[in-house]
Amino acid sequence: MRRHRKGKINSPDDRTSLCDITDGQKVVIVSMHSGRTLTKRLADLGLTVGTEIKVIGRTLFSGPIQIEACGSRLVIGRGLASKILVELK
Amino acid sequence: MMDEKKINIVLAGQGNTGKSAVFNYLTGLHQHIGNWAGKTIEKREGTLFYDGYTIDVLDLPGIYSFTTYSVEEVISREYIIHQQPDYVINIIDSTNLERNLIFTLQLLELECPIILALNMIDLAKKKGIMIDSKKLQGILNVPVIPTVASRGSGLTRIVDKVIELKGNKTEHSIHAYGKEIEDCIQQLSVLLKDNDLPYPVRWIAIKLLEKDKVITKQIGEKYPEMPEKVKQLCEKLEEIHGHDSSLVIADERSHLAYQITREIETIIARRKASLNERLDAITTHKFTGYLVMILILGGMFFAVFTFGNRFSGEFDKVFKNWYNWWNNTVGTSFPAALGWAAIESILALVQIALPYILPFYIMLYTLEDWGYMSRISFLMDNLMHKMGIHGKACISFIIGLGCNVPGCLSCRIMESKRERFITAVLVTLVPCSAVSVIVFGLVGKYVGLWWALGLYLFALIIIFIAGKISSKLSLGEPVELIMPMSDYKTPQFKTIIYQTWDASKEFVFIAAPIVVISGLVIQAINLAGWMPTISKVLSPVTVNWLGLPAITGILLIFGILRKELILVMLAAYLGTTNFSDVLTPQQMITLAVVSMFYVPCVATISVLWKEYGWKKALAICVLEILFAILLAGFIKRILDFVF
């Protein structure tokens, strides 16, 4: 559906969880494993497979991470972020 | 006919879109804030008199979709479907167009008449985002009006449009999903054609495919064979797309929003980062962010307490005169004394509301309107998570530092019942301004400032431990933080005043009746001469276990009314305000610890009662009394070694 937004999907090894991405990097969502309710919630905010994300920053001691997607910013808890798999753009 | 001049409109939109600013601008002083029937969610209604029309305006809660994720979402969709407002004004944050359009698409599926307000169009321009509103109007087939709610610009155009279009049947363009989904919708629509539910057929079909619990249940009751059919279709979709059918639909909707946005939005390369952006980088930075937070919050409390103490002192003088006047003219008979007790309770409320709570609210809402509260949630989420709740709870804690009553009320921002309750319990342990009066007036003044600050740190640790325990006890998974982060905005004076006014009003209405009643009861007991007996009965606890003077038993009972009474009455009974003459340092600290935790004040108890039922309210009180007495006793024994 969103092929134009998707980059080429490489081997599974390239997939990392969103919380392991360094600040300032741009990534594309590859898959989401956060359960139906939360994944639906994220989709309502514009985060779906294929969405481009820029990691903006995070707080100390594995706190939440701040991202930019679809032109707006979003804060996501670290636990949830770890369930979103992404690959570098 | 009168009816023809009546219109009702509804404001709908996501959070932080300036919805409240629109509402305040349209309704001004003609607004009424209540609760949705049977819910603890605010219902904001108002009236606008314009061009001979009476326009009723309802402000729906800020939501991100029409699922059943939160009560607000259910309330909103039920209202739109059942009340059939003449127009739904969808307020959109132009700086976050794509995300906002996802909501608009869902609103369109409800097939209600819509006018789109492209709000904050000035901020979008500043960010270099150009939006072709004519084109958007063409794509969505609904009127689109650019607005700047904070200045009121464009808002009369909306009202004009509502009046102009009133009575005209609007045709919506249907936004088609992918072929497979449309097939499913088509099949379901045929089967549902003759249903007598108030919802649009296409919407029901979409909701069934989205596995909406409420709709699935309603349809299942009428069409027993439907769930099986829906299940088949969902499985078919899942087979094609590889994930849950509800996500397939949400995916396509957000993709549609993406496409529309690309078509109507041009982004112009920007000059250097704006002041707000640079501020944002500093205030959310992993080191400077915390520093700024401590400075801002610390400064805020310092300001509130300096101002409050002075102002409150002035009140004391005035009220003392009134008291003397009352005694001289009305007398000191039993009814007269009871009468004064009632008046005093009201005065006490004024004395805490005006000098402490009002300035506190003004600063709090200034921070909120600026956009700083979501930064605090972001910075504190980690710590809050260790207590099984998330960053937003921190806002309730901060409000609780001013007063526990609005603190507990603000727990409504938490998503799940479980978190609402845990947060409320923890808020009751947060030292409010009344407790701070005791801590600083007793410990801070006579034992040392560091001891007083130490007590705050101690309270923080206790709250943390209590949070850990209560999150272990209450079953259910902790909810993860998902929070849109909006840009900093110039705080709007009008919005701040409105919010402060609402919150103060709520505080007075909830607290006043219960404070007066309990004031009367305690005074009656006092006048009946039972107090010495009570202090004797309590003396095994107060004297033997806590090592305090017997009189404190009575003080602690009065303290339930409002906690700073403990200090005020102590001075009255002892006939001196120099507490160091009569209390040892360890007694002062012990008394401060008991006052901090022993029970929420009556006003807070009444909120807990209202929000969570009397059983839970009572349980919290009993637990906290036992806990505070135990804790203070141990602390006394430790302090005996120190001093």
Chai-1 contact restraints between the chains, C-beta under 6 A:
chainA,res_idxA,chainB,res_idxB,connection_type,confidence,min_distance_angstrom,max_distance_angstrom,comment,restraint_id
A,M1,B,H255,contact,1.0,0.0,6.0,A-B,restraint_1
A,R2,B,H255,contact,1.0,0.0,6.0,A-B,restraint_2
A,R36,B,D244,contact,1.0,0.0,6.0,A-B,restraint_3
A,T39,B,L247,contact,1.0,0.0,6.0,A-B,restraint_4
A,K40,B,S246,contact,1.0,0.0,6.0,A-B,restraint_5
A,K40,B,A250,contact,1.0,0.0,6.0,A-B,restraint_6
A,A43,B,A250,contact,1.0,0.0,6.0,A-B,restraint_7
A,A43,B,D251,contact,1.0,0.0,6.0,A-B,restraint_8
A,A43,B,S254,contact,1.0,0.0,6.0,A-B,restraint_9
A,D44,B,Y64,contact,1.0,0.0,6.0,A-B,restraint_10
A,D44,B,S65,contact,1.0,0.0,6.0,A-B,restraint_11
A,D44,B,I102,contact,1.0,0.0,6.0,A-B,restraint_12
A,L45,B,R99,contact,1.0,0.0,6.0,A-B,restraint_13
A,G46,B,E98,contact,1.0,0.0,6.0,A-B,restraint_14
A,G46,B,R99,contact,1.0,0.0,6.0,A-B,restraint_15
A,G46,B,S254,contact,1.0,0.0,6.0,A-B,restraint_16
A,T48,B,D251,contact,1.0,0.0,6.0,A-B,restraint_17
A,T48,B,S254,contact,1.0,0.0,6.0,A-B,restraint_18
A,T59,B,K286,contact,1.0,0.0,6.0,A-B,restraint_19
A,T59,B,L379,contact,1.0,0.0,6.0,A-B,restraint_20
A,T59,B,N382,contact,1.0,0.0,6.0,A-B,restraint_21
A,L60,B,K286,contact,1.0,0.0,6.0,A-B,restraint_22
A,F61,B,N382,contact,1.0,0.0,6.0,A-B,restraint_23
A,G63,B,D381,contact,1.0,0.0,6.0,A-B,restraint_24
A,G63,B,N382,contact,1.0,0.0,6.0,A-B,restraint_25
A,P64,B,D381,contact,1.0,0.0,6.0,A-B,restraint_26
A,P64,B,L481,contact,1.0,0.0,6.0,A-B,restraint_27
A,C70,B,E98,contact,1.0,0.0,6.0,A-B,restraint_28
A,C70,B,R99,contact,1.0,0.0,6.0,A-B,restraint_29
A,G71,B,E98,contact,1.0,0.0,6.0,A-B,restraint_30
A,S72,B,N96,contact,1.0,0.0,6.0,A-B,restraint_31
A,S72,B,R99,contact,1.0,0.0,6.0,A-B,restraint_32
A,R73,B,M485,contact,1.0,0.0,6.0,A-B,restraint_33
A,L74,B,P484,contact,1.0,0.0,6.0,A-B,restraint_34
A,V75,B,F378,contact,1.0,0.0,6.0,A-B,restraint_35
A,V75,B,M483,contact,1.0,0.0,6.0,A-B,restraint_36
A,V75,B,M485,contact,1.0,0.0,6.0,A-B,restraint_37
A,I76,B,I482,contact,1.0,0.0,6.0,A-B,restraint_38
A,G77,B,E480,contact,1.0,0.0,6.0,A-B,restraint_39
A,G77,B,L481,contact,1.0,0.0,6.0,A-B,restraint_40
A,G79,B,E480,contact,1.0,0.0,6.0,A-B,restraint_41
A,L80,B,E480,contact,1.0,0.0,6.0,A-B,restraint_42
